[in-house]
């Protein structure tokens, strides 16, 4: 492939990274504003152990992981955490609700696959810190 094609592909991955990061910042921010207790109650209803600690961790991973994703800081590592987040969400909640939104696996599956793509490809161009 030519360098031009490689550069376009890399900028396409960057667009994916920034978009996915923005989605996670929004969802993590929403959880911050709901309060950890409300998130913990939801997680408790799903049978998640240590729901308060899980709510804090989940919120932090989504919000700060999303920020790191936007900035391109340790993209592959952040994508692992966010992919795990989506895999747990699919198994614990969305799977039983079928495929389609608002509660099916459709949207979290797309986020899972996008993060798997970033794990495999890296963060593209304009990353602040790669490892």
C-alpha positions as CSV (number, residue, x, y, z in Angstrom):
1,X,0.0,0.0,0.0
2,X,1.1,3.5,-0.6
3,X,2.0,5.9,2.2
4,X,-1.1,8.0,1.3
5,X,-3.4,5.0,1.9
6,X,-1.7,4.2,5.2
7,X,-2.0,7.8,6.3
8,X,-5.7,7.9,5.5
9,X,-6.2,4.6,7.3
10,X,-4.4,6.0,10.3
11,X,-6.5,9.2,10.4
12,X,-9.6,7.0,10.1
13,X,-8.5,5.1,13.2
14,X,-8.0,8.5,14.9
15,X,-11.5,9.5,14.0
16,X,-12.8,6.3,15.5
17,X,-10.7,6.8,18.7
18,X,-11.8,10.3,19.3
19,X,-15.5,9.5,18.6
20,X,-15.4,6.4,20.9
21,X,-13.7,8.5,23.6
22,X,-16.4,11.2,23.4
23,X,-19.1,8.5,23.8
24,X,-17.4,7.2,26.9
25,X,-16.8,10.6,28.4
26,X,-20.6,11.3,28.0
27,X,-21.6,8.1,29.6
28,X,-19.1,8.3,32.4
29,X,-20.1,12.0,33.0
30,X,-23.8,10.9,33.1
31,X,-22.9,8.4,35.8
32,X,-21.0,11.1,37.8
33,X,-24.0,13.3,37.7
34,X,-26.4,10.4,38.6
35,X,-24.3,9.8,41.7
36,X,-22.4,6.6,42.7
37,X,-25.3,5.5,44.9
38,X,-27.7,5.3,42.0
39,X,-25.2,3.5,39.8
40,X,-24.4,1.1,42.6
41,X,-28.1,0.3,43.1
42,X,-28.4,-0.5,39.5
43,X,-25.3,-2.7,39.6
44,X,-26.5,-4.4,42.8
45,X,-29.7,-5.3,41.0
46,X,-27.6,-7.0,38.3
47,X,-25.8,-9.1,40.9
48,X,-22.5,-7.3,40.5
49,X,-20.4,-7.8,43.7
50,X,-19.2,-4.8,45.6
51,X,-21.6,-2.5,43.7
52,X,-20.4,0.8,45.3
53,X,-16.8,0.0,44.4
54,X,-17.8,-1.2,41.0
55,X,-19.9,2.0,40.4
56,X,-16.9,4.2,41.2
57,X,-14.5,2.1,39.1
58,X,-17.0,1.9,36.2
59,X,-17.6,5.6,36.2
60,X,-13.9,6.4,36.4
61,X,-13.0,4.0,33.6
62,X,-15.6,5.4,31.3
63,X,-15.0,9.1,32.0
64,X,-11.2,9.2,32.4
65,X,-10.7,6.4,29.9
66,X,-12.8,8.4,27.4
67,X,-10.7,11.4,28.0
68,X,-7.5,9.4,27.6
69,X,-8.9,7.9,24.4
70,X,-9.7,11.4,23.0
71,X,-6.2,12.6,23.7
72,X,-4.6,9.4,22.5
73,X,-3.0,8.5,25.8
74,X,-2.2,4.7,26.2
75,X,-5.0,4.0,23.7
76,X,-4.5,0.2,23.6
77,X,-4.5,-0.2,27.4
78,X,-7.5,2.1,27.8
79,X,-9.3,0.2,25.0
80,X,-8.8,-3.0,27.0
81,X,-10.5,-1.5,30.0
82,X,-13.3,-0.1,27.9
83,X,-13.8,-3.4,26.0
84,X,-14.0,-5.2,29.3
85,X,-16.6,-2.7,30.5
86,X,-18.7,-3.3,27.4
87,X,-18.3,-7.1,27.6
88,X,-19.6,-7.1,31.2
89,X,-22.5,-4.8,30.2
90,X,-23.5,-7.1,27.4
91,X,-23.4,-10.2,29.5
92,X,-24.9,-8.8,32.7
93,X,-27.7,-6.6,31.2
94,X,-28.0,-6.2,27.4
95,X,-28.0,-9.8,26.3
96,X,-31.4,-10.6,27.9
97,X,-32.9,-7.6,26.1
98,X,-32.3,-8.8,22.6
99,X,-30.4,-7.1,19.8
100,X,-32.0,-3.7,19.2
101,X,-31.7,-0.5,21.2
102,X,-32.5,1.0,23.6
103,X,-31.5,-2.0,25.9
104,X,-30.4,-4.7,23.5
105,X,-26.8,-5.5,22.6
106,X,-26.6,-3.4,19.5
107,X,-24.9,-0.3,20.8
108,X,-22.6,-1.9,23.4
109,X,-21.6,-4.5,20.8
110,X,-20.5,-1.7,18.5
111,X,-18.5,0.0,21.3
112,X,-16.9,-3.4,22.2
113,X,-15.9,-4.0,18.6
114,X,-14.6,-0.5,18.2
115,X,-12.4,-0.9,21.3
116,X,-11.2,-4.3,20.0
117,X,-10.2,-2.5,16.8
118,X,-8.3,0.0,18.7
119,X,-6.5,-2.7,20.7
120,X,-5.4,-4.3,17.5
121,X,-4.6,-1.2,15.5
122,X,-3.5,1.3,18.0
123,X,-4.8,4.9,18.2
124,X,-3.9,6.2,14.8
125,X,-2.5,9.7,14.3
126,X,-2.3,12.5,16.8
127,X,-1.7,10.3,19.9
128,X,-0.1,12.1,22.8
129,X,1.4,9.1,24.3
130,X,1.9,5.6,22.8
131,X,3.3,2.6,24.5
